[in-house]
Amino acid sequence: TIAGPTACGFTPWGTFEDDDLLFATDTKSQGGTVNLTFRHLMHRLTINLQNGTGMESADLSGATIWTVDPSNVPTMKGVIPVNLLTGELGVPIDGATHSSIGATFDKIVIPHTLTPGAGWLRINVGADKWYYSVPADLDTTLGGNQTTLESGKHLTLNLTLTKTSTGNRVDMANATITAWDSQGEITGEPTLQ
């Protein structure tokens, strides 16, 4: 049930775990062809873990990646108001924790701006823990300081886990922000019944 189409709350976790929200609109006269071009409203976040120094033989298939800071506080937004008539997104609210088991984390998340230097990820491999803070720039190839998980974009973050006698460290090998690719176009005529 949608209480109000101009501010419908969307949550891409819990009930809608890993669900995307696509939007398209078109206005035609009766009998006209409706052309819908859908766009992603959410953000896709992919994190790939790699073994670094001291971790050469570690099995990352059992690694767990959490979106929490060192105090275990959720670091992602949990609900975003969506105008179902225009596709505009409101101000995201509430905290959300996403988690994934394995060397790859691939989730649909709410678009929002991250705070450079703030705690962002906790990575567990066996009894070892790593914490990763938001870097000053998620993609240095774009210029400026990119710290926003944008609507319709896909961030791939490659992290290297290092374990030394002085402690555990996470290094960003590289990161890229790209638009999601088009899957193609389908043209058809629905039948009105």
PECORKA-V872470 format. One record per pair of residues at least 4 apart in sequence whose ideal C-beta (glycine too) atoms are under 8 Angstrom apart, sorted by the first residue. I is the first residue (numbers start at 1). J is the second residue. D is the distance in Angstrom with one decimal. If there is no record, write none. Layout:
{{I;J;D} {I;J;D}}
This chain:
{{2;8;5.2} {2;84;6.9} {3;8;7.5} {4;8;6.7} {5;83;7.3} {5;84;4.3} {5;85;5.6} {6;83;4.9} {6;84;7.4} {6;85;6.3} {7;81;4.3} {7;82;7.6} {7;83;6.7} {7;90;6.3} {8;81;6.9} {8;82;5.3} {8;83;7.8} {8;84;5.3} {9;79;5.0} {9;80;7.3} {9;81;5.8} {9;82;7.6} {10;16;7.5} {10;21;5.6} {10;41;7.9} {10;79;7.0} {10;80;5.6} {10;81;7.8} {10;82;5.0} {10;110;7.9} {11;15;6.8} {11;16;5.9} {11;78;6.1} {11;79;5.1} {11;96;7.8} {12;16;5.3} {12;17;7.7} {12;18;7.3} {12;19;5.6} {12;20;7.3} {12;21;7.0} {12;42;5.5} {12;107;8.0} {12;108;4.8} {12;109;6.5} {12;110;6.3} {13;17;5.7} {13;78;6.7} {13;96;5.3} {13;98;6.2} {13;107;8.0} {13;109;8.0} {18;107;6.2} {18;108;5.5} {19;108;6.3} {20;40;5.8} {20;41;7.7} {20;42;5.3} {20;44;7.7} {20;108;5.0} {21;40;7.5} {21;41;4.5} {21;42;5.4} {21;82;6.7} {22;38;4.3} {22;39;6.9} {22;40;6.2} {22;41;7.0} {23;38;6.6} {23;39;5.9} {23;41;5.3} {23;87;3.8} {24;36;3.9} {24;37;5.7} {24;38;4.3} {24;39;7.1} {25;36;7.5} {25;85;7.6} {25;86;7.6} {25;87;6.9} {26;34;5.1} {26;35;5.4} {26;36;5.7} {28;32;3.3} {28;33;6.6} {28;34;5.3} {33;189;7.2} {34;190;7.9} {37;185;8.0} {39;87;7.3} {39;152;5.6} {40;44;7.5} {40;151;7.0} {40;152;4.4} {40;180;5.4} {41;82;6.6} {41;87;6.3} {41;89;6.3} {41;111;7.7} {41;151;5.5} {41;152;7.0} {42;108;4.8} {42;109;6.7} {42;110;6.5} {42;111;6.6} {42;151;6.9} {43;108;7.3} {43;109;5.3} {43;110;7.0} {43;111;4.5} {43;149;4.2} {43;150;6.2} {43;151;6.4} {43;152;7.6} {43;153;5.9} {43;154;7.5} {43;155;7.1} {44;106;7.3} {44;107;7.5} {44;108;5.8} {44;109;7.6} {44;153;7.5} {44;154;4.3} {44;155;7.4} {44;180;6.5} {45;105;7.2} {45;106;7.5} {45;107;5.5} {45;108;7.9} {45;109;5.1} {45;149;6.5} {45;154;7.8} {45;155;5.4} {45;157;7.4} {46;104;6.8} {46;105;6.8} {46;106;4.7} {46;154;6.9} {46;155;7.0} {46;156;4.6} {46;157;7.0} {47;65;5.8} {47;100;7.9} {47;104;7.0} {47;105;4.0} {47;106;7.9} {47;121;7.2} {47;156;8.0} {47;157;4.8} {47;158;8.0} {47;159;6.3} {48;103;6.6} {48;104;5.5} {48;156;7.0} {48;157;7.2} {48;158;4.9} {48;159;7.0} {49;60;5.2} {49;63;5.7} {49;65;7.2} {49;103;4.5} {49;104;7.4} {49;123;6.8} {49;159;5.7} {49;160;7.9} {49;161;6.1} {50;60;8.0} {50;103;7.8} {50;158;6.5} {50;159;6.9} {50;160;4.7} {50;161;7.1} {50;173;6.4} {51;55;4.2} {51;56;5.7} {51;57;7.9} {51;58;5.6} {51;60;6.7} {51;160;7.5} {51;161;6.4} {52;160;4.1} {52;161;5.4} {52;162;3.9} {52;163;7.7} {52;169;8.0} {52;171;6.8} {53;162;4.8} {53;163;7.1} {53;164;6.5} {54;162;6.1} {54;163;3.4} {54;164;5.6} {55;125;7.5} {55;161;5.1} {55;162;6.8} {55;163;5.3} {58;125;5.8} {58;126;7.8} {58;161;7.5} {58;163;8.0} {60;102;7.2} {60;103;3.8} {60;125;6.5} {60;161;7.8} {61;102;5.6} {61;103;6.5} {62;101;6.9} {62;102;7.7} {62;125;7.1} {62;126;7.3} {63;101;7.2} {63;102;6.4} {63;103;5.9} {63;123;6.2} {63;124;6.7} {63;125;4.8} {64;99;6.2} {64;100;7.2} {64;101;5.4} {64;123;7.2} {64;124;4.5} {65;99;6.6} {65;100;5.0} {65;105;4.3} {65;121;6.2} {65;122;7.7} {65;123;5.4} {66;97;6.3} {66;98;7.6} {66;99;4.8} {66;121;6.8} {66;122;4.5} {66;123;7.6} {66;124;7.5} {67;74;6.6} {67;75;4.9} {67;76;4.7} {67;96;7.3} {67;97;5.6} {67;98;4.6} {67;99;7.3} {67;120;6.9} {67;121;6.2} {68;72;5.1} {68;73;6.2} {68;74;5.9} {68;75;6.0} {68;97;5.6} {68;119;7.5} {68;121;7.7} {68;122;5.2} {69;73;5.0} {69;75;5.5} {69;118;6.9} {69;119;2.8} {69;120;7.0} {69;122;7.7} {69;131;7.6} {70;119;5.2} {70;122;7.3} {70;131;5.2} {71;119;7.4} {72;122;7.8} {73;95;6.8} {73;119;7.7} {74;78;7.3} {74;95;3.4} {74;96;5.4} {74;97;4.4} {75;95;7.2} {75;97;7.9} {75;114;7.9} {75;118;7.2} {75;119;6.4} {75;120;5.1} {75;121;7.5} {76;95;6.9} {76;96;4.7} {76;97;7.2} {76;98;6.0} {76;109;5.6} {76;110;6.8} {76;112;7.6} {77;92;3.6} {77;93;6.8} {77;94;6.7} {77;95;7.1} {77;96;6.3} {77;109;7.7} {77;110;4.3} {77;112;4.6} {78;92;7.6} {78;93;7.1} {78;94;3.7} {78;95;5.8} {78;96;3.4} {78;110;7.1} {79;92;6.8} {79;93;5.3} {79;94;5.0} {79;110;7.5} {80;89;5.6} {80;90;6.3} {80;91;7.8} {80;92;4.3} {80;93;7.5} {80;110;4.7} {80;111;7.4} {80;112;7.9} {81;89;7.2} {81;90;3.3} {81;91;7.3} {82;87;7.4} {82;88;7.6} {82;89;5.9} {82;90;7.1} {83;87;6.7} {83;88;4.5} {83;89;7.8} {83;90;7.4} {89;111;6.5} {89;151;6.1} {92;110;4.9} {92;111;7.4} {92;112;4.8} {96;109;7.9} {96;110;7.4} {98;105;7.6} {98;107;5.0} {98;109;6.6} {100;104;7.3} {100;105;4.0} {100;106;7.3} {100;107;6.8} {109;149;6.2} {110;149;7.8} {111;148;7.3} {111;149;5.3} {111;150;5.6} {111;151;4.3} {111;153;7.9} {112;148;7.3} {112;149;5.9} {113;147;6.0} {113;148;4.5} {113;149;7.6} {114;118;6.8} {114;120;6.7} {114;134;4.4} {114;138;7.8} {114;147;4.7} {114;148;7.2} {114;149;6.8} {115;134;6.0} {115;147;7.3} {116;134;5.3} {116;135;6.7} {116;136;4.7} {116;137;8.0} {116;145;6.9} {116;147;5.6} {117;133;5.6} {117;134;6.4} {117;136;7.5} {118;133;6.2} {118;134;5.2} {119;131;6.2} {119;133;5.6} {119;134;7.9} {120;132;5.7} {120;133;5.8} {120;134;4.7} {121;131;7.0} {121;132;4.2} {121;159;8.0} {121;170;7.7} {122;129;6.3} {122;130;7.3} {122;131;5.6} {122;132;7.9} {123;129;7.0} {123;130;4.3} {123;131;7.7} {123;132;6.9} {123;159;7.5} {123;161;6.7} {123;170;6.7} {124;128;7.1} {124;129;5.5} {124;130;8.0} {125;130;7.7} {125;161;6.8} {128;163;6.5} {128;168;6.0} {129;168;6.9} {130;161;5.8} {130;168;4.8} {130;169;7.3} {130;170;4.7} {131;170;7.3} {132;159;6.4} {132;170;4.4} {132;172;8.0} {134;138;8.0} {134;147;6.2} {135;147;7.9} {135;172;6.0} {135;175;7.9} {136;145;5.7} {136;147;7.6} {137;144;7.7} {137;145;4.8} {137;146;5.6} {137;147;7.2} {138;146;4.6} {138;147;5.9} {138;155;6.2} {138;157;7.3} {138;175;5.3} {138;177;6.4} {139;146;4.7} {139;155;7.5} {139;175;5.4} {139;176;5.8} {139;177;4.5} {141;176;7.1} {142;146;5.3} {142;177;6.5} {146;177;6.2} {149;153;7.3} {149;155;6.2} {150;177;7.3} {152;179;6.1} {152;180;6.4} {153;177;5.4} {153;178;6.8} {153;179;5.9} {153;180;7.4} {154;177;7.2} {154;178;5.3} {154;179;7.1} {154;180;5.4} {155;175;6.5} {155;176;7.4} {155;177;5.1} {156;175;6.5} {156;176;5.3} {156;178;7.6} {157;172;6.6} {157;175;4.7} {158;172;7.0} {158;173;4.1} {158;174;5.3} {158;175;6.7} {159;170;5.3} {159;171;7.0} {159;172;6.0} {159;173;6.8} {160;170;7.1} {160;171;4.7} {160;172;7.9} {160;173;5.1} {161;168;7.2} {161;169;7.9} {161;170;6.1} {162;168;6.9} {162;169;4.5} {162;170;7.5} {162;171;6.5} {163;168;5.4} {164;168;7.8} {164;169;7.2}}
